Amino acid sequence: MATTVSARIYSHHEKSDGTFNVKYVVYHKGERKFIDSPHFVSKRQITKDFDIKDKFVLKWLDETLDDYRILISAISSRLDFFTCEELRDYLRDSNKDIDLIEFANSHIDYLKENGREPYSRTFRKIRNSLIDYFGRSNISINEIHSNMLYMYERFLKAPRTISRNNQLGKLVTTTEKGLSKGGLHAHMRDLRTLFNEAKRKYNNDELGIIRIKHYPFTKYKVGSPPATKVRSFSVEEVIQIRDADVPKDTRIELARDMFMLSFYLCGTNAVDFYHASEVNVIDGRFEYKRSKTQGRRQDEAFISIKIVDEAKPLLEKYLGKLNNRYGAYDYLDYALYKGMKGLRDLTGLLEITLYWARHTFGTLARNDCRMSIDDIAEALNHIDNGHATTDIYLAKDWGIVDDVQCEVVDLIVQFQNAKENVININYSTSRGSMRVVSA
C-alpha cells in the first residue's frame, strides 16, 4: 500500500482543558506511527466527526505535511528499506537541530552502561570544555566548524578559570594551565571522535539520511601527535617515592601508596583498584579485567598478577575500601590528582602521576631487566593486534607475567641492598675497622 502522511485528532486524546493535540500520522507498510504537532484545537475548531475545520490551523498543518511529502519523495527509491518507525523518526527529526552536548551526554551514558566508564571520562572533559568555551550548555553541532576549532584551540592553550561541582555538590572554582602540545592534540582528537560518533548516529548514507552535512576536520587538521616525552623514573627515584615521609591519612599518603601498589602489580590502573574487592584475590594472586580495554577484547582483558610481599600491606590497606571512601571513581581520581601535586612538592620530583608507575614498570623491565617487549606487553595487559589470531589458540601462561614482575621488583631490592652495603663500608672505614692487606 502507498505511504501516506496526514493530520488527525482523536477523541481519547482530549486534555483536561478540553483541547486536543493534533497528530501527524505516518502510514507505511501497513503500520501507523504518530508525530506530536505543536498545535492544539478546541471542540469549536473541529466537526462532530473530529475533522479539523479551522482554516488557519489547516494552513499550518498543510505546510508541514507538504514538507513531509517532499522528504518522502526524496527517498522514494529507498523507501522500502525503512520501517514505519524509521520513517517516522526521519520525518520528525529531519529539520531538528542536533545538540552536541545532549549527544555527548547520551554517549557518555552509553559508555558507562557498557562497562567503559574510564573511557567515558574522556568525552566528559570534551563536553565540559565546550560548555566553558561557549558559556552555555546547549550547543548546535553546526556551531562546530573549522573557524571555531581554531579559536577553540587558542582557548585551550591559554590559562583559564573553571568551575565544577565537587563530590559534596559544592561549586569549586580553580585556575587551570593551558594544555601542552600533547594534551591539545589528544583533546582535539577526542573531539573529532565525538563528532564522528554523532555522524554515525544521525547519518545513514545507505538510506540517504544526512542530518550532519558538514565535516570541520577536513579543513582543520588534528595532525600527528608530538613525540611523547619519557614518563618513567629511575630505580632510585622509585625508592624516593616509596620512602617519602608523607602526612598520615592525607591525599599525599594515598598518592604515594597507590603509586607503589600500581608499580608492584604491573602498572594496574587506579580504576581497577577502585572496583576491586576481596573476590579479586585468589590463591595469592590479584585477578581482574582491565576496565580500559575490557569491552574491546575477546579475553575481556583478564589478567592474573602475583601479590608480591611488597604489595601485600598496601593491598590490604586499600582493597575494597576505596569505593566506600569515594562515592564515585571521579572523586578518587581527583583525590589522586591533588595528592600527586603534594607528593611532587614533597619529593622534589617535577612530575608524578599514577600513570608514571605503569610507564616506569615497563621501562625498567625493558631497559634495566632486558625483558622482551612481548613479555612486557603481557605483564602490562596490552592488546597485541599483531598476534590476535594466534592468541585465540594459546592458553595464558601467568608465569611470564610473574617473571617480568619479579625482575622489576628485584631491582628495588638489589638497589636498596647495594646502597646499604656502601653505607656499611663507609661507616666501618670511618671507625678504622677496615683493613687493607697487601700481598
C-alpha positions, 0 to 999 in steps of 0.5 A, spaced: 500 500 500 502 507 498 505 511 504 501 516 506 502 522 511 496 526 514 493 530 520 488 527 525 485 528 532 482 523 536 477 523 541 481 519 547 486 524 546 482 530 549 486 534 555 483 536 561 482 543 558 478 540 553 483 541 547 486 536 543 493 535 540 493 534 533 497 528 530 501 527 524 500 520 522 505 516 518 502 510 514 507 505 511 507 498 510 501 497 513 503 500 520 501 507 523 506 511 527 504 518 530 508 525 530 506 530 536 504 537 532 505 543 536 498 545 535 492 544 539 484 545 537 478 546 541 471 542 540 469 549 536 475 548 531 473 541 529 466 537 526 462 532 530 466 527 526 473 530 529 475 533 522 479 539 523 475 545 520 479 551 522 482 554 516 488 557 519 490 551 523 489 547 516 494 552 513 499 550 518 498 543 518 498 543 510 505 546 510 508 541 514 505 535 511 507 538 504 514 538 507 513 531 509 511 529 502 517 532 499 522 528 504 518 522 502 519 523 495 526 524 496 527 517 498 522 514 494 527 509 491 529 507 498 523 507 501 522 500 502 528 499 506 525 503 512 520 501 517 514 505 519 518 507 525 524 509 521 520 513 517 517 516 522 523 518 526 526 521 519 520 525 518 520 528 525 527 529 526 529 531 519 529 539 520 531 538 528 537 541 530 542 536 533 545 538 540 552 536 541 552 536 548 545 532 549 549 527 544 555 527 548 551 526 554 547 520 551 554 517 549 557 518 555 551 514 558 552 509 553 559 508 555 558 507 562 552 502 561 557 498 557 562 497 562 567 503 559 566 508 564 574 510 564 573 511 557 567 515 558 571 520 562 574 522 556 568 525 552 566 528 559 572 533 559 570 534 551 563 536 553 565 540 559 570 544 555 565 546 550 560 548 555 566 553 558 568 555 551 561 557 549 558 559 556 552 555 555 550 548 555 546 547 549 550 547 543 548 546 535 553 541 532 553 546 526 556 551 531 562 546 530 566 548 524 573 549 522 573 557 524 571 555 531 576 549 532 581 554 531 579 559 536 577 553 540 584 551 540 587 558 542 582 557 548 585 551 550 592 553 550 591 559 554 590 559 562 583 559 564 578 559 570 573 553 571 568 551 575 565 544 577 561 541 582 565 537 587 563 530 590 559 534 596 555 538 590 559 544 592 561 549 586 569 549 586 572 554 582 580 553 580 585 556 575 587 551 570 594 551 565 593 551 558 594 544 555 601 542 552 602 540 545 600 533 547 594 534 551 591 539 545 592 534 540 589 528 544 583 533 546 582 535 539 582 528 537 577 526 542 573 531 539 573 529 532 571 522 535 565 525 538 563 528 532 564 522 528 560 518 533 554 523 532 555 522 524 554 515 525 548 516 529 544 521 525 547 519 518 545 513 514 548 514 507 545 507 505 538 510 506 540 517 504 539 520 511 544 526 512 542 530 518 550 532 519 552 535 512 558 538 514 565 535 516 570 541 520 576 536 520 577 536 513 579 543 513 582 543 520 587 538 521 588 534 528 595 532 525 600 527 528 601 527 535 608 530 538 613 525 540 611 523 547 616 525 552 619 519 557 614 518 563 618 513 567 623 514 573 629 511 575 630 505 580 632 510 585 627 515 584 622 509 585 625 508 592 624 516 593 617 515 592 616 509 596 620 512 602 617 519 602 615 521 609 608 523 607 602 526 612 598 520 615 591 519 612 592 525 607 591 525 599 599 525 599 599 518 603 594 515 598 598 518 592 604 515 594 601 508 596 597 507 590 603 509 586 607 503 589 601 498 589 600 500 581 608 499 580 608 492 584 602 489 580 604 491 573 602 498 572 594 496 574 590 502 573 587 506 579 580 504 576 581 497 577 583 498 584 577 502 585 572 496 583 576 491 586 574 487 592 576 481 596 573 476 590 579 479 586 584 475 590 585 468 589 590 463 591 595 469 592 594 472 586 590 479 584 585 477 578 581 482 574 579 485 567 582 491 565 576 496 565 580 500 559 580 495 554 575 490 557 569 491 552 574 491 546 577 484 547 575 477 546 579 475 553 575 481 556 582 483 558 583 478 564 589 478 567 592 474 573 598 478 577 602 475 583 601 479 590 608 480 591 610 481 599 611 488 597 604 489 595 601 485 600 600 491 606 598 496 601 593 491 598 590 490 604 590 497 606 586 499 600 582 493 597 575 494 597 575 500 601 576 505 596 569 505 593 566 506 600 571 512 601 569 515 594 562 515 592 564 515 585 571 513 581 571 521 579 572 523 586 578 518 587 581 520 581 581 527 583 583 525 590 589 522 586 590 528 582 591 533 588 595 528 592 600 527 586 601 535 586 603 534 594 607 528 593 611 532 587 612 538 592 614 533 597 619 529 593 622 534 589 620 530 583 617 535 577 612 530 575 608 524 578 602 521 576 599 514 577 600 513 570 608 514 571 608 507 575 605 503 569 610 507 564 616 506 569 614 498 570 615 497 563 621 501 562 625 498 567 623 491 565 625 493 558 631 497 559 634 495 566 631 487 566 632 486 558 625 483 558 622 482 551 617 487 549 612 481 548 613 479 555 612 486 557 606 487 553 603 481 557 605 483 564 602 490 562 595 487 559 596 490 552 592 488 546 597 485 541 593 486 534 599 483 531 598 476 534 590 476 535 589 470 531 594 466 534 592 468 541 585 465 540 589 458 540 594 459 546 592 458 553 595 464 558 601 462 561 601 467 568 608 465 569 611 470 564 607 475 567 610 473 574 617 473 571 617 480 568 614 482 575 619 479 579 625 482 575 622 489 576 621 488 583 628 485 584 631 491 582 628 495 588 631 490 592 638 489 589 638 497 589 636 498 596 641 492 598 647 495 594 646 502 597 646 499 604 652 495 603 656 502 601 653 505 607 656 499 611 663 500 608 663 507 609 661 507 616 666 501 618 672 505 614 670 511 618 671 507 625 678 504 622 675 497 622 677 496 615 683 493 613 687 493 607 692 487 606 697 487 601 700 481 598 
